[in-house]
Amino acid sequence: MTTPPPRPLPSKAEIRRLLAESPDRLGKNDIARHFGLTAEQRPALRVLLKALEAEGAFTPPPRGDRLPEVLPVEIFGIDLDGEPLARPLGWKAEQGRAPVIYMRPEPAGQAALAPGERVLARLRFIGGGKYEGRSMKRIGGGTPARILGVYEAGRIIPTDRRHKAEWQVPLGESGGAEPGEIVFAEPLPGRHLGGTDSPSTPAAFRDRGRLGPRPARIVERLGRMGEARSVSLLCIHAHGIPDLFPAEALREAERARGVSETGREDLRPLPLVTIDGEDARDFDDAVWAEADGPGGERGWRLLVAIADVAHYVTPGSALDREAWTRGNSVYFPDRVVPMLPEALSNGWCSLKPGEDRGCLFAELRIDAAGRKLSHRFGRGLMRSAARLTYEEVEAGADPAGIRDALYGAFRALAAAREARGTLDLDVPERRVRLSPEGRVLAVEPRTRLDSHRLIEEFMILANVAAAEELERLGQPCMYRVHDRPADRKLEGLRQFLGSFGITLPPGNELHPRNFAKVLETTRDTPEAPLVHEAVLRSQSQAAYAPDNIGHFGLALARYAHFTSPIRRYADLLVHRALIRGLKLGTGGPPDGLTEEEAARFPDSGEHITATERRAAAAERDAVERYLAAFMAQRVGEVFAARISGVTRFGLFVTLLANGASGLVPLNSLPDDRWVLDEGRQALAGERSGLRFALGEAAEARLAEANPLTGGMVFHLLQGMPPVPRRRRR
């Protein structure tokens, strides 16, 4: 009997097809068995697989729990230091959580790696399912659809500090842009500049071309960097915030007129007042209070009146569609991008003193201890008695004669809040003061006054009542929800607090007052800033959802946003649900919640949560860029700071004077082997014994400040040899 001849060696295409169709990661032996290869054919198969591995088409299975030494990876993001993060190419969900690969910077002259790119990388295991990677060869991948940057000397410098790769603009592709202009560009296909992909060009020169910046075409000019309002303009486009209203929405807003008295309670005899910041751009809530009995011994009666936005923005209208798309207003130091056109946001929906305005109101009664006794909602016609600022009220201004009653009710509500055991994390806000030319005059912390807390407590009470009323009516409610901290974050916090001898109850027994007790225990101790920062970082983000899970931070079983429909779409939905449930129609076009809207509540909740977070990121970016511009003239100076972040690649510090934050790169610390202690949130030097922990005081010298990206780099003085200092701030 003759032995059958060996089967032919598979082609690369056949192996690729097998790898793509297999649900598991296959090794050399699996492939050999599938194709029925003999031992003599295995060396040839090994050569084929090495070639496929170099092309990024084959990844050998890991030995044990480790990834192989050489692996194709895909860049999926950028860390806070601007360096690429990668994961194994083709990693499947059933394999579990993908290891994180921290890619090293590319060599000088090589374009930085961008999200979507794929490279063959050499890996080094650094523990905890993490690897360090060095790219060996680029094997393709995606490029960004659009590039936002500043045009300078034929190149586009990205405005996002996480993207370090510059782009080069070929001749004829600048779109008339001038140096210093903020531009949008799109990548051009084909070769990198400085070389060519022509087959007639020697390979060495073709490869050299790929080392240069990638080519891009400028498609839109947005304005000149450094001009007034250029920072906010840049942030608007960087975050994709809609800033132009459709023509039909503008026409609807311009057609708006005052409301009639039909179907409304006349609240004009009550001296309602608005209390806002001195730089506020819209006034959509007004308050009033009176005592029940001498000094409020039997409690207090409150009225919270909110601009009747639902009357003007009806379901399905062009205004409604645009308001849903925007989700909320966005506030920058030099402008506001409103959710509604100015004819409404600064006109008919702004509660200006002495002018009649439609409103939805909550009448609220509380006892002397601040507990709510009853509430009632209605539709009214009001006339603000005064437009006051927080500072004026704090200083004693009382043109309407209701200041004592307002503060009496506030003290009762504050006592109820304390008894409830809420989590009060004092996160300082910063105010940027600008000259008319857009130059930064100062960056100052906003002082938090009792008048701020007064309005906050009135609004919280009305928001709770709105959620309760919608539940009573059986109407859909867009809740403002805040979950307890995630188990993973809680475990890290427990380890951290344990180093100070502080414990927390089990997760299912955790209450905001437990965190409040931790903060109170450490108040006025050296550890206080450190503990405050750690507790803040452990908290979940609030969101909008039609399914109620309560509000952990405020220690409330139910909560909704009712008080700002000018600037938040969530509040407009709550107004519409109240109008439908209480049959508060005024005889005009239907303005209550529709069944179609109610069915979309889950999608709307996700959408407006995303737009809220987008707005917060844009606002934060703007302040950081203004701060960088303000600090650029102070490079070399030394500042008092606190360590506000600890990572494997360095530290983050925040200055005490103005809240400016920046990176302290690992390579700027004293020469040592630095080890990250994640439990204690510290970096420790093995040889020097130096240790830098979250929340510790530090002296930081400003090394770089880049207004274009908002990035700042600091060097710590601790552990460094003395050098001449510039004046301390």
TORMI-607489 format. One line per 8 residues: number of its first residue (from 1); for each residue x, y, z of C-alpha. Coordinates in steps of 0.2 Angstrom, whole numbers, plus 5000, padded with zeros to 4 digits. Each point is the difference from the previous one (the first is absolute). Layout:
REM TORMI-607489
NUM) X,Y,Z  ...
This chain:
REM TORMI-607489
1) 5000,5000,5000  5007,5017,4995  5001,5015,5011  4989,5014,4994  5010,5016,4995  5000,5014,5012  4986,5013,4998  5007,5016,4992
9) 5005,5015,5011  4986,5012,5003  5001,5017,4992  5000,5016,5011  4982,5004,4994  4995,4982,5006  5008,5003,5017  4992,5017,5002
17) 4983,4993,4996  5002,4987,5013  5005,5012,5013  4986,5012,4996  4987,4986,5001  5006,4992,5016  4992,5005,5016  5016,4996,5010
25) 5018,5006,4998  5010,4987,4990  5018,4995,5002  5012,4992,4989  4995,4982,5005  4981,5004,4997  5004,5007,4983  5011,4985,4995
33) 4987,4988,5006  4986,5008,4991  5009,5000,4983  5007,4982,5004  5018,5005,4998  5015,4988,5004  5014,5004,5012  5011,5003,4985
41) 4988,5014,4994  5000,5009,5017  5016,5010,4997  4992,5007,4984  4984,5004,5010  5011,5009,5013  5007,5011,4986  4982,5004,4994
49) 4994,5004,5017  5015,5011,5004  4995,5010,4984  4982,5001,5005  5005,5006,5017  5011,5014,4993  4985,5005,4990  4989,5000,5015
57) 4989,4986,4994  5005,4987,5012  5002,5001,5019  5008,4984,5009  4990,4995,5015  5008,5006,5017  5011,4989,5010  4990,4998,5017
65) 4992,5017,5004  5013,5011,4991  4998,5007,4983  5014,4995,4987  5016,5011,4999  4995,5007,4983  4982,5003,4996  4989,5011,4988
73) 4991,5013,5010  4987,5013,4997  5001,5018,5007  4983,5003,5009  5003,5016,5010  5012,5012,5008  5005,5001,5018  5001,5017,5010
81) 5018,5002,4995  4995,4999,4981  5008,4983,4998  4991,4987,4990  4991,4985,5008  4998,4984,4991  4992,4983,5001  5003,4984,4991
89) 4993,5000,4982  4985,4989,4998  4997,4997,5019  4983,4992,5002  4988,5004,5015  5000,4981,5005  5018,5001,5003  4996,5012,5015
97) 5007,5017,5003  5013,5006,4988  5017,5003,5007  5005,5019,4999  5016,5004,4990  5009,5016,5004  5009,5005,4984  5016,5009,5001
105) 5002,5016,4990  5006,4998,4982  5018,5005,4995  5004,5018,4996  4993,5004,4982  4987,4986,5000  4982,5005,5000  4992,4996,5017
113) 4988,4986,5001  4981,5005,4999  4985,4990,5005  4995,4987,4987  5018,4997,4994  5007,4982,5001  5018,4996,5003  5010,4984,5003
121) 5007,5003,5018  5013,4993,5011  4992,4998,5017  5008,4999,5018  4989,4994,5014  4999,5013,5015  4987,4991,5011  4982,5001,5003
129) 4994,4995,4983  5010,5015,4993  5014,5001,4987  5012,5013,4993  5001,5000,4981  5012,5006,4987  4994,5001,4982  5010,4990,4987
137) 4990,5002,4985  4984,5009,4995  4988,4989,4992  4986,5012,4996  4984,5005,5008  4988,5015,5001  5003,5019,5000  4989,5013,5008
145) 4986,5006,4989  5004,5018,5004  5014,5010,5008  4998,5015,5010  5016,5011,5002  5009,5016,4997  5009,5002,4983  5018,5006,5001
153) 5014,4999,4987  4991,4987,4989  4996,4989,5014  4985,4997,5011  5003,4999,5019  4986,4990,5009  4991,5010,5014  4997,4984,5010
161) 5015,4997,5011  4997,4981,4999  5004,5000,4981  5018,5004,4997  5001,4996,4982  5001,5016,4989  4993,5000,4982  5008,5007,4985
169) 4990,5010,4987  5006,4997,4982  5001,5015,4988  4982,5005,4994  4991,4991,5014  5000,5015,5013  4983,5007,4995  5007,5017,5001
177) 5004,4998,5019  5012,5012,5008  5013,4996,5013  4992,5001,5018  4983,4995,4994  4989,4986,5008  4996,4988,4987  4991,4984,4996
185) 5009,4988,4989  4997,4983,4993  5014,4987,4997  5005,4997,4982  5003,4982,4994  5017,4993,4995  5017,5004,5004  5007,5010,5015
193) 5009,5016,4994  5018,5000,4998  5000,4984,4990  4990,4991,4986  4991,4984,4997  5006,4999,4982  5006,4983,4995  5015,5008,4991
201) 5006,5008,5016  5013,4989,5009  4993,4992,5016  5011,5009,5012  4994,5016,4994  4982,4994,5000  5002,4995,5018  5008,5016,5005
209) 4984,5009,4993  4989,4991,5012  5009,5007,5015  4994,5018,4997  4983,5008,5005  4985,4993,4991  4991,5011,4987  4984,5009,5003
217) 4989,5012,4990  4993,5016,5009  4981,5000,4998  4994,5013,5012  5007,5016,5007  4993,5004,5018  5009,5016,5005  5017,5006,5007
225) 5008,4993,5015  5002,5013,5013  4986,5011,4995  4985,5004,5012  4989,4984,5002  5012,4989,4991  5002,4988,5014  4982,4997,5002
233) 4998,4998,4981  5014,4987,5000  4991,4990,5015  4983,5001,4991  5007,4992,4984  5012,4988,5010  4985,4992,5009  4988,5001,4986
241) 4988,5012,5008  4986,5007,4989  5001,5019,5000  4989,5005,4985  4981,4999,5001  4990,4994,4985  4990,5014,4991  4983,4992,5005
249) 5005,5000,5018  5005,5018,5000  4984,5005,4991  4990,4990,5013  5009,5010,5014  4997,5016,4992  4982,4997,4998  4998,4998,5019
257) 4990,5012,5010  4995,5003,5018  4988,4987,5008  4981,5004,5004  4992,4998,5017  4989,4986,4994  5003,4984,5011  5013,5009,5011
265) 5000,5005,5018  5004,5018,5002  5016,5001,5011  5004,5018,4996  4996,5006,5017  5013,4989,5008  5018,5009,5000  5009,4985,4992
273) 5019,5004,4997  5014,4992,4990  5017,4997,5008  5014,4996,4988  5018,5003,4997  5006,5017,4995  5005,4993,4983  4984,4989,4997
281) 4993,5001,4983  4982,4993,5003  4988,5001,5014  4988,4985,5000  4996,4998,5019  4993,5012,5013  4996,4997,5018  4989,5006,5014
289) 4997,4995,5018  4990,5005,5016  5000,4994,5018  4986,4989,5007  4998,5008,5017  5012,5011,5009  5018,4997,4994  4994,4984,4991
297) 4996,4991,5015  4987,4990,4991  5010,4999,4984  5002,5009,4983  4991,5002,4984  5011,5001,4985  4996,5004,4981  5012,4995,4987
305) 4995,5007,4983  5009,4994,4984  4999,5007,4982  4986,4991,4990  5011,4994,4986  4988,4986,4995  4987,5014,4994  5013,5005,4987
313) 5009,4984,4996  4986,4988,4995  5003,4981,4996  5006,4997,4983  5003,5018,4995  5017,5006,4992  5004,5008,5017  4997,4983,5009
321) 5010,4990,4988  5015,5012,5002  4998,5001,5019  5001,4981,5001  5015,4999,4988  5009,5013,5011  4994,4992,5017  5006,5015,5010
329) 5008,5017,4999  5019,5001,5001  5009,5014,5010  5017,5007,4996  5009,5015,5008  4996,5011,4984  4984,4993,4993  4985,4988,5003
337) 4995,4988,4987  4981,4999,5004  4988,4986,4999  4987,5012,4994  5002,5015,4988  5003,5017,5008  4982,5006,4997  4994,4987,5013
345) 5015,4997,5011  5003,5019,5003  4983,5005,4995  4983,4992,5004  5007,4987,5011  5011,5011,5010  4992,5006,5016  5004,5018,4998
353) 4995,5012,5014  4984,5010,4997  4995,4990,4985  4986,4987,5000  5005,4982,4996  4992,4983,5000  5006,4988,5012  4998,4983,5008
361) 5001,5001,5019  5001,4988,5015  4992,5006,5016  5009,4991,5014  4997,4999,5019  5013,4994,5012  4999,4999,5019  5013,5009,5012
369) 5012,4985,4998  5000,5002,4981  4990,4984,4996  4988,5002,4985  4981,5000,5006  4992,5003,4983  5003,5006,4982  4989,5006,4986
377) 5004,5004,4982  4992,5012,4988  5001,5011,4985  5002,5019,5004  5003,5017,4994  5013,5009,5010  5010,5016,5001  5017,5000,5007
385) 5003,5014,5014  5019,5000,4998  5015,4993,4992  5012,4997,5014  5018,4992,5000  5006,4988,5013  5012,5013,5007  4986,5013,5002
393) 4989,4988,5009  5015,4995,5011  5003,5018,5004  4983,5003,5006  4991,5007,4984  4981,4998,5003  4990,5010,4987  4985,4988,5001
401) 5000,4999,5019  5001,4981,5000  5018,4997,5005  4997,4995,5018  4987,4987,4994  5011,4993,4987  5014,4998,5012  4988,4993,5013
409) 4994,4986,4988  5018,4997,4994  5006,4997,5018  4986,4987,5003  5004,4991,4983  5018,5000,5005  4996,4992,5016  4990,4987,4991
417) 5014,4996,4988  5012,4998,5014  4988,4988,5009  4999,4990,4984  5018,4998,4999  5005,5006,4982  5018,5000,4993  5006,5017,4998
425) 5016,5001,4990  5006,5017,4998  5007,5001,4982  5006,5018,4998  4995,5008,4983  5011,5012,4991  4995,5017,4992  5009,5006,4985
433) 5000,5019,4998  5004,5006,4982  5003,5017,4993  4990,5006,4985  5014,4994,4988  4999,4982,5008  5016,5002,5011  4999,4991,5016
441) 5000,5012,5014  4998,4988,5015  4995,4983,5004  4992,5000,5017  4991,4987,5011  4981,5003,5002  4996,5003,5018  4985,4989,5006
449) 4988,5010,5010  4985,4996,5010  4990,5009,4987  5006,4986,4987  4994,4987,5013  4984,5008,5002  4995,4999,4982  5007,4982,4999
457) 4989,4994,5014  4984,5008,4993  5004,4992,4983  5003,4983,5008  4984,5001,5009  4990,5004,4984  5009,4987,4990  4996,4986,5013
465) 4982,5006,5000  4999,4999,4981  5006,4982,5000  4987,4995,5014  4986,5009,4991  5004,4991,4983  5000,4983,5010  4984,5005,5008
473) 4992,5004,4983  5007,4984,4992  5009,5010,4987  5017,4996,4993  5014,5009,5009  5018,5004,4994  5009,4997,5016  5016,5008,5005
481) 5009,4984,5006  5016,4998,5010  5006,4982,5003  5011,4995,5015  5018,4998,4997  5005,4985,4989  5007,4985,5009  5017,5002,4992
489) 5002,5018,5005  4994,4996,5017  5013,4986,5003  5014,5012,4995  4993,5014,5012  4999,4987,5014  5018,4995,4997  5005,5019,5000
497) 4990,5005,5016  5006,4984,5009  5017,5007,5000  4994,5014,5011  4990,4988,5011  4983,5005,4992  4987,4987,4996  4984,5000,4989
505) 4985,4989,5002  4996,4987,4987  4994,5006,4983  4982,4995,5003  5000,5010,5017  5009,5015,4993  4991,5017,5002  5006,5018,4996
513) 5002,5004,5018  5014,4987,5001  5010,5010,4988  4995,5016,5009  5007,4992,5016  5016,4996,4992  5002,5018,4994  4996,5006,5018
521) 5012,4988,5008  5014,5007,4990  4995,5018,5000  5015,5011,5005  5012,4986,4999  5015,4999,4987  4991,4986,4992  4984,5010,4997
529) 5004,5006,4981  5006,4982,4996  4984,4992,5007  4989,5013,4992  5007,4996,4983  4999,4981,5002  4982,5001,5005  4996,5011,4986
537) 5008,4989,4987  4990,4985,5007  4983,5007,4996  4989,4995,4985  4995,5013,4987  4982,5006,5001  4989,4996,4985  4982,5002,4993
545) 4989,4984,4998  4981,4996,5001  5004,4986,5012  5003,5006,5018  5014,4994,5010  5000,5015,5012  5014,5014,5002  5014,4993,5011
553) 5009,5016,5003  4985,5010,5006  4993,4985,5009  4983,5001,4991  4989,4986,4995  4993,5010,4985  5007,5015,4991  4997,5009,4983
561) 5005,5016,4992  4986,5013,4999  5008,5017,5003  5010,5004,4984  4990,4996,4984  5009,5015,4991  5016,4990,5001  4996,4982,5003
569) 4989,4989,4989  4997,4988,5014  4991,5014,5010  4989,5003,4984  4995,4982,5000  4995,5001,5018  4990,5016,4997  4991,4991,4986
577) 4996,4985,5010  4993,5011,5014  4989,5010,4987  4993,4984,4994  4997,4992,5017  4992,5015,5008  4991,5005,4984  5008,5017,5000
585) 4997,5004,4982  4996,5019,4997  4990,4997,4984  5014,5003,4988  5010,4987,4990  5002,4984,5010  5016,5002,5010  4998,4985,5012
593) 5010,4984,4998  4996,4989,4985  4999,4981,5000  5014,5000,4987  5011,5010,5011  4996,4989,5015  5005,4984,4990  5017,5009,4996
601) 5004,5003,5018  5014,4987,5001  5008,5007,4985  4998,5018,5005  5007,4996,5017  5016,4993,4992  5001,5014,4988  4999,5015,5012
609) 5012,4991,5012  5012,5000,4986  4997,5018,4995  5002,5005,5018  5017,4992,5001  5005,5007,4984  4996,5017,5006  5010,4997,5016
617) 5015,4995,4991  4999,5015,4988  4998,5012,5014  5015,4992,5010  5011,5000,4984  4996,5019,4998  5005,5004,5017  5016,4990,4999
625) 5005,5009,4984  4997,5017,5008  5010,4995,5015  5014,4994,4989  5000,5017,4991  5000,5009,5017  5014,4989,5006  5011,5001,4984
633) 5008,5016,5006  5005,4991,5017  5010,4986,4994  5014,4997,5012  4991,5006,5015  4997,4989,5015  4982,4997,5007  4992,4992,5015
641) 4991,4985,4994  4992,4983,5005  5002,4983,4991  4983,4997,4992  5005,4984,4990  5012,4986,5001  5003,4989,4984  5013,4988,4993
649) 5007,5014,4989  5001,5014,5013  4990,5011,5011  4987,5014,4998  5000,5015,5011  4987,5014,5003  5006,5017,5005  4991,5007,5016
657) 4999,5018,4993  4990,4998,4985  4996,4981,4997  5012,4998,4985  5005,4982,4998  5014,4992,4990  5011,4984,4998  5016,4997,5010
665) 5008,4987,4988  5008,4985,5007  5017,5004,4992  5000,5017,5009  5001,4992,5017  5016,4995,5008  5009,4986,4992  4993,4984,5008
673) 4989,4985,4996  4983,5006,5004  4986,4988,5005  4982,5004,4999  4990,4995,5016  4982,5000,4994  4993,4996,5017  5008,5015,5008
681) 5000,5010,4984  5018,5005,5002  5016,4999,4990  5015,4993,5010  5018,5000,4995  5009,4984,5004  5017,5007,5003  4997,5018,5006
689) 4986,4996,5012  4990,5015,4993  4981,4998,4999  4987,5011,4992  4982,4996,5005  4983,5007,4994  4995,5016,5009  5018,5004,5007
697) 5006,5018,5000  5013,5004,4987  5011,5014,4993  4999,5000,4981  5009,5010,4987  4991,5003,4984  5010,4993,4986  4988,5002,4985
705) 4983,5008,4996  4992,4997,4984  4984,5011,4997  4997,4990,4984  4996,4984,5009  4998,5006,5017  5014,4989,5006  5012,5004,5014
713) 5016,4991,5006  5007,5003,5017  5016,4994,5009  5000,4996,5019  5013,5008,5011  4999,4985,5013  5015,4989,4998  5008,5012,4988
721) 5017,5009,5002  4997,5018,5004  5000,5012,4985  4996,5019,4999  4982,5004,5002  4989,5013,4993  4987,5008,5011  4988,4988,5009
729) 4981,5002,4996
